[in-house]
Amino acid sequence: MNKLIAFIEKGKPFFEKLSRNIYLRAIRDGFIAGMPVILFSSIFILIAFVPNSWGFKWSDETVAFLMKPYSYSMGILAVLVAGTTAKSLTDSVNRSMEKTNQINYMSTLLAAIVGLLMLAADPIKEVVTETVSKDGLATGFLGTKGLLSAFLAAFVTVAIYKVCVKNNVTIRMPDEVPPNISQVFKDVIPFTLSVCSLYALDLLARHFVGASVAESIGKFFAPLFSAADGYLGITIIFGAFAFFWFVGIHGPSIVEPAIAAITYANAEVNLNLIQQGMHADKILTSGTQMFIVTMGGTGATLVVPFMFMWLTKSKRNRAIGRASVVPTFFGVNEPILFGAPLVLNPIFFIPFIFAPIANVWIFKFFIDTLGMNSFTANLPWTTPAPLGLVLGTNFQFLSFVLAALLIVVDVVIYYPFLKVYDEQILEEERSGKSNDELKEKVAANFNTAKADAILEKAGVEGAQNTITKETNVLVLCAGGGTSGLLANALNKAAAEYNVPVKAAAGGYGAHREMLPEFDLVILAPQVASNYEDMKAETDKLGIKLAKTEGAQYIKLTRDGKGALAFVQEQFQ
């Protein structure tokens, strides 16, 4: 098994490079920016359709009343994501552009939205009388069905802007003209070229395929989407989530952008099926990912901290379980991933990969064989998995059964491997190995030397002598959950020891507008592979940047004094 892990790690640089791909990141960050819209719309879905599972149905007028906010938010999701994706991609491209010759992200955002309308919105004309008609737009592909077209519009738009701005293809204005007016004329040519290029693409699609680009893309990818919903498809997709995280790479950063369009589209398809009184049978949804496959985080680790607390004999393992149980319950499982550790630990390779796959197989059985309806609502990923499962599937009776069954199955899968690991740690404790020797064992997988050195320093007293002015620290992870652990530890310790440090947590990709407000940025292990890209941003602003390893990060979240010392060291 150790040889297998070593072989897998050889491919880590490639996968890290893939996770930093600006197009994948733009898709992910575009969705993150649009998440408030998705969550807002889900509130009305729950109110409108949860009662159906218990035999109560609202009147048609009430349903129409509740669905209007949904239609005007989720119904135009592709429009919004086209803009946010273009903005994110523009930010990434600007890092390689001259500081004095940057692309205007507001212009690319608007151009991508207009371009999407060219690809996805057909004009409609309703004749009321011989002299009166009503004009409008067909909105069928402006929601989740148009997400792939939204990505295409964003990518084409930013590519054209990059060529134009880099080669100064623009309308130059005299120096006396105010900069904001000059910027308008500077953007005219790339804006026009972008929108016209996408319009031309749509005309070609209509000529050769007989449908808009949005509809054509849907038809082209339909077989792939259908295959992805099968047992083989879900095994590959969700196995990859766990596999990448096991080797220390944030799996969702690689896999999620590739399936984001289908997961959100399928949730809406399921909703439409329920509205028509049909079986909502689409498996691949965002709810499946968050509350079935990654119960308690990648690796289906919801049960693991409880098992560490209650089923192990080792004092060390019990302590790790107690420290990890609360964050893991809310989907933040880094404390158990790196504290045990689970990732890069050969003993846990099989359960870490297989438990998520087993969960989604069982879920598919409940949908295909037992007739349970799949997810129709998109909920925050921090919702505890059993609750998210029940809420997202509209409180069906089978959803309660499924939640209990998945917990039992995951316990069964993890139990034999946990016992082997516990015996190993127990033997170390019985043989009287010191803490230093145990640290060396962990360090075989994680470089904790820097963290240990920091923790051995004088601590807060030293920090107080060095940090004399207010220091703002931004901790970044993938979604803002893991980063909150360290930010909270820093704020608590700063208040306790009267050190002028203020920390905030954020998600990588949604950080750029707030960067100038901070003096130090700390990257959590999830996003440490983005260090070089992030350094290009922080260097421009004169901000310090630090990255952390897995065990090191968890140690800092548990020791506020050490966390303050870590901050202090970055300014030495």
Solvent accessible surface area in square Angstrom, and as a share of the most:
residue,aa,sasa,rsa
1,M,101,0.45
2,N,107,0.55
3,K,178,0.75
4,L,74,0.37
5,I,11,0.06
6,A,52,0.41
7,F,144,0.60
8,I,16,0.08
9,E,69,0.31
10,K,158,0.67
11,G,26,0.25
12,K,50,0.21
13,P,89,0.56
14,F,130,0.54
15,F,44,0.19
16,E,45,0.20
17,K,139,0.59
18,L,61,0.30
19,S,10,0.07
20,R,69,0.25
21,N,58,0.30
22,I,53,0.27
23,Y,94,0.36
24,L,36,0.18
25,R,5,0.02
26,A,1,0.01
27,I,17,0.09
28,R,20,0.07
29,D,6,0.03
30,G,0,0.00
31,F,11,0.04
32,I,55,0.28
33,A,58,0.45
34,G,3,0.03
35,M,56,0.25
36,P,89,0.56
37,V,36,0.21
38,I,0,0.00
39,L,45,0.22
40,F,92,0.38
41,S,1,0.01
42,S,4,0.02
43,I,93,0.47
44,F,41,0.17
45,I,2,0.01
46,L,32,0.16
47,I,78,0.40
48,A,1,0.01
49,F,11,0.05
50,V,24,0.14
51,P,29,0.18
52,N,43,0.22
53,S,46,0.30
54,W,157,0.55
55,G,72,0.70
56,F,106,0.44
57,K,150,0.64
58,W,88,0.31
59,S,59,0.38
60,D,119,0.61
61,E,130,0.58
62,T,44,0.25
63,V,35,0.20
64,A,66,0.51
65,F,154,0.64
66,L,17,0.08
67,M,25,0.11
68,K,117,0.50
69,P,36,0.23
70,Y,17,0.06
71,S,51,0.33
72,Y,151,0.57
73,S,11,0.07
74,M,2,0.01
75,G,17,0.17
76,I,60,0.31
77,L,0,0.00
78,A,0,0.00
79,V,20,0.11
80,L,57,0.28
81,V,0,0.00
82,A,0,0.00
83,G,1,0.01
84,T,31,0.18
85,T,0,0.00
86,A,0,0.00
87,K,36,0.15
88,S,6,0.04
89,L,2,0.01
90,T,0,0.00
91,D,20,0.10
92,S,8,0.05
93,V,10,0.06
94,N,16,0.08
95,R,40,0.14
96,S,87,0.56
97,M,16,0.07
98,E,120,0.54
99,K,139,0.59
100,T,130,0.76
101,N,26,0.13
102,Q,59,0.26
103,I,5,0.03
104,N,42,0.22
105,Y,79,0.30
106,M,95,0.43
107,S,8,0.05
108,T,0,0.00
109,L,38,0.19
110,L,91,0.46
111,A,0,0.00
112,A,0,0.00
113,I,38,0.19
114,V,50,0.29
115,G,0,0.00
116,L,0,0.00
117,L,56,0.28
118,M,64,0.29
119,L,0,0.00
120,A,4,0.03
121,A,10,0.08
122,D,49,0.26
123,P,110,0.69
124,I,93,0.47
125,K,139,0.59
126,E,108,0.48
127,V,109,0.63
128,V,74,0.43
129,T,72,0.42
130,E,177,0.79
131,T,129,0.75
132,V,77,0.44
133,S,48,0.31
134,K,124,0.52
135,D,115,0.59
136,G,32,0.31
137,L,89,0.44
138,A,35,0.27
139,T,81,0.47
140,G,50,0.48
141,F,52,0.22
142,L,10,0.05
143,G,4,0.04
144,T,4,0.02
145,K,121,0.51
146,G,0,0.00
147,L,1,0.00
148,L,48,0.24
149,S,1,0.01
150,A,0,0.00
151,F,11,0.05
152,L,53,0.26
153,A,0,0.00
154,A,0,0.00
155,F,48,0.20
156,V,40,0.23
157,T,0,0.00
158,V,2,0.01
159,A,50,0.39
160,I,35,0.18
161,Y,0,0.00
162,K,70,0.30
163,V,90,0.52
164,C,4,0.03
165,V,7,0.04
166,K,125,0.53
167,N,96,0.49
168,N,78,0.40
169,V,62,0.36
170,T,32,0.19
171,I,69,0.35
172,R,177,0.65
173,M,62,0.28
174,P,80,0.50
175,D,142,0.73
176,E,149,0.67
177,V,33,0.19
178,P,73,0.46
179,P,115,0.73
180,N,103,0.53
181,I,76,0.39
182,S,30,0.19
183,Q,55,0.25
184,V,92,0.53
185,F,74,0.31
186,K,47,0.20
187,D,13,0.07
188,V,63,0.36
189,I,50,0.25
190,P,1,0.01
191,F,61,0.25
192,T,67,0.39
193,L,80,0.40
194,S,0,0.00
195,V,14,0.08
196,C,72,0.43
197,S,47,0.30
198,L,1,0.00
199,Y,101,0.38
200,A,47,0.36
201,L,69,0.34
202,D,3,0.01
203,L,92,0.46
204,L,99,0.49
205,A,15,0.12
206,R,85,0.31
207,H,141,0.63
208,F,156,0.65
209,V,87,0.50
210,G,62,0.59
211,A,8,0.06
212,S,4,0.03
213,V,8,0.05
214,A,2,0.01
215,E,62,0.28
216,S,18,0.12
217,I,31,0.16
218,G,33,0.32
219,K,119,0.51
220,F,156,0.65
221,F,64,0.27
222,A,50,0.39
223,P,92,0.58
224,L,106,0.53
225,F,59,0.25
226,S,79,0.51
227,A,63,0.49
228,A,13,0.10
229,D,19,0.10
230,G,24,0.23
231,Y,103,0.39
232,L,134,0.67
233,G,12,0.11
234,I,0,0.00
235,T,32,0.19
236,I,110,0.56
237,I,25,0.13
238,F,0,0.00
239,G,9,0.09
240,A,25,0.20
241,F,1,0.00
242,A,0,0.00
243,F,56,0.23
244,F,19,0.08
245,W,7,0.02
246,F,0,0.00
247,V,0,0.00
248,G,23,0.22
249,I,4,0.02
250,H,20,0.09
251,G,0,0.00
252,P,18,0.12
253,S,8,0.05
254,I,13,0.07
255,V,15,0.09
256,E,50,0.23
257,P,6,0.04
258,A,80,0.62
259,I,13,0.06
260,A,6,0.04
261,A,9,0.07
262,I,7,0.04
263,T,3,0.02
264,Y,19,0.07
265,A,18,0.14
266,N,15,0.08
267,A,2,0.02
268,E,32,0.15
269,V,45,0.26
270,N,0,0.00
271,L,1,0.01
272,N,53,0.27
273,L,29,0.15
274,I,27,0.14
275,Q,79,0.35
276,Q,121,0.54
277,G,70,0.68
278,M,108,0.48
279,H,71,0.32
280,A,0,0.00
281,D,57,0.30
282,K,68,0.29
283,I,1,0.00
284,L,0,0.00
285,T,0,0.00
286,S,5,0.04
287,G,1,0.01
288,T,0,0.00
289,Q,16,0.07
290,M,34,0.15
291,F,2,0.01
292,I,0,0.00
293,V,0,0.00
294,T,18,0.11
295,M,0,0.00
296,G,4,0.04
297,G,9,0.08
298,T,10,0.06
299,G,0,0.00
300,A,0,0.00
301,T,0,0.00
302,L,8,0.04
303,V,7,0.04
304,V,2,0.01
305,P,0,0.00
306,F,60,0.25
307,M,6,0.03
308,F,0,0.00
309,M,37,0.16
310,W,178,0.62
311,L,75,0.37
312,T,2,0.01
313,K,118,0.50
314,S,0,0.00
315,K,164,0.70
316,R,55,0.20
317,N,0,0.00
318,R,100,0.36
319,A,44,0.34
320,I,10,0.05
321,G,0,0.00
322,R,143,0.52
323,A,47,0.36
324,S,0,0.00
325,V,20,0.12
326,V,96,0.55
327,P,22,0.14
328,T,1,0.01
329,F,77,0.32
330,F,91,0.38
331,G,19,0.18
332,V,13,0.08
333,N,5,0.03
334,E,5,0.02
335,P,6,0.04
336,I,0,0.00
337,L,0,0.00
338,F,7,0.03
339,G,14,0.13
340,A,0,0.00
341,P,8,0.05
342,L,0,0.00
343,V,0,0.00
344,L,11,0.06
345,N,11,0.06
346,P,36,0.23
347,I,36,0.18
348,F,1,0.00
349,F,32,0.13
350,I,85,0.43
351,P,0,0.00
352,F,0,0.00
353,I,31,0.15
354,F,81,0.34
355,A,0,0.00
356,P,1,0.01
357,I,16,0.08
358,A,8,0.06
359,N,0,0.00
360,V,0,0.00
361,W,95,0.33
362,I,34,0.17
363,F,0,0.00
364,K,21,0.09
365,F,92,0.38
366,F,10,0.04
367,I,0,0.00
368,D,75,0.39
369,T,86,0.50
370,L,82,0.41
371,G,44,0.42
372,M,1,0.00
373,N,37,0.19
374,S,0,0.00
375,F,0,0.00
376,T,5,0.03
377,A,2,0.02
378,N,7,0.04
379,L,13,0.07
380,P,55,0.35
381,W,95,0.33
382,T,54,0.32
383,T,23,0.13
384,P,20,0.13
385,A,4,0.03
386,P,33,0.21
387,L,88,0.44
388,G,0,0.00
389,L,0,0.00
390,V,10,0.06
391,L,39,0.19
392,G,0,0.00
393,T,0,0.00
394,N,5,0.03
395,F,56,0.23
396,Q,24,0.11
397,F,147,0.61
398,L,48,0.24
399,S,0,0.00
400,F,93,0.39
401,V,62,0.36
402,L,0,0.00
403,A,9,0.07
404,A,58,0.45
405,L,65,0.33
406,L,0,0.00
407,I,61,0.31
408,V,88,0.50
409,V,31,0.18
410,D,1,0.01
411,V,45,0.26
412,V,100,0.57
413,I,23,0.12
414,Y,2,0.01
415,Y,93,0.35
416,P,67,0.42
417,F,52,0.21
418,L,3,0.01
419,K,51,0.22
420,V,87,0.50
421,Y,6,0.02
422,D,0,0.00
423,E,80,0.36
424,Q,60,0.27
425,I,3,0.01
426,L,15,0.07
427,E,101,0.45
428,E,14,0.06
429,E,58,0.26
430,R,156,0.57
431,S,68,0.44
432,G,62,0.59
433,K,97,0.41
434,S,55,0.35
435,N,109,0.56
436,D,94,0.49
437,E,83,0.37
438,L,25,0.12
439,K,81,0.34
440,E,121,0.54
441,K,91,0.39
442,V,28,0.16
443,A,44,0.34
444,A,86,0.67
445,N,58,0.30
446,F,13,0.05
447,N,95,0.49
448,T,8,0.05
449,A,68,0.53
450,K,90,0.38
451,A,0,0.00
452,D,24,0.13
453,A,50,0.39
454,I,1,0.01
455,L,54,0.27
456,E,138,0.62
457,K,97,0.41
458,A,78,0.60
459,G,7,0.07
460,V,1,0.01
461,E,99,0.45
462,G,17,0.17
463,A,0,0.00
464,Q,74,0.33
465,N,121,0.62
466,T,63,0.37
467,I,10,0.05
468,T,109,0.63
469,K,159,0.67
470,E,96,0.43
471,T,9,0.05
472,N,41,0.21
473,V,0,0.00
474,L,0,0.00
475,V,0,0.00
476,L,0,0.00
477,C,1,0.01
478,A,10,0.08
479,G,44,0.42
480,G,26,0.25
481,G,16,0.15
482,T,3,0.01
483,S,0,0.00
484,G,14,0.14
485,L,46,0.23
486,L,1,0.01
487,A,4,0.03
488,N,100,0.52
489,A,14,0.11
490,L,0,0.00
491,N,58,0.30
492,K,152,0.65
493,A,4,0.03
494,A,6,0.05
495,A,85,0.66
496,E,117,0.52
497,Y,69,0.26
498,N,130,0.67
499,V,7,0.04
500,P,48,0.30
501,V,6,0.03
502,K,120,0.51
503,A,13,0.10
504,A,39,0.30
505,A,43,0.34
506,G,9,0.08
507,G,12,0.12
508,Y,0,0.00
509,G,15,0.14
510,A,53,0.41
511,H,0,0.00
512,R,30,0.11
513,E,112,0.50
514,M,67,0.30
515,L,2,0.01
516,P,82,0.52
517,E,119,0.54
518,F,26,0.11
519,D,55,0.29
520,L,0,0.00
521,V,0,0.00
522,I,1,0.00
523,L,0,0.00
524,A,0,0.00
525,P,16,0.10
526,Q,20,0.09
527,V,1,0.00
528,A,20,0.15
529,S,30,0.19
530,N,8,0.04
531,Y,45,0.17
532,E,117,0.53
533,D,35,0.18
534,M,0,0.00
535,K,75,0.32
536,A,39,0.30
537,E,18,0.08
538,T,0,0.00
539,D,85,0.44
540,K,77,0.33
541,L,85,0.43
542,G,69,0.67
543,I,14,0.07
544,K,95,0.40
545,L,25,0.13
546,A,6,0.05
547,K,97,0.41
548,T,3,0.02
549,E,73,0.33
550,G,3,0.03
551,A,12,0.09
552,Q,5,0.02
553,Y,0,0.00
554,I,3,0.01
555,K,51,0.22
556,L,0,0.00
557,T,22,0.13
558,R,114,0.42
559,D,52,0.27
560,G,19,0.18
561,K,81,0.34
562,G,2,0.02
563,A,1,0.01
564,L,0,0.00
565,A,5,0.04
566,F,1,0.01
567,V,0,0.00
568,Q,18,0.08
569,E,41,0.19
570,Q,29,0.13
571,F,73,0.30
572,Q,132,0.59
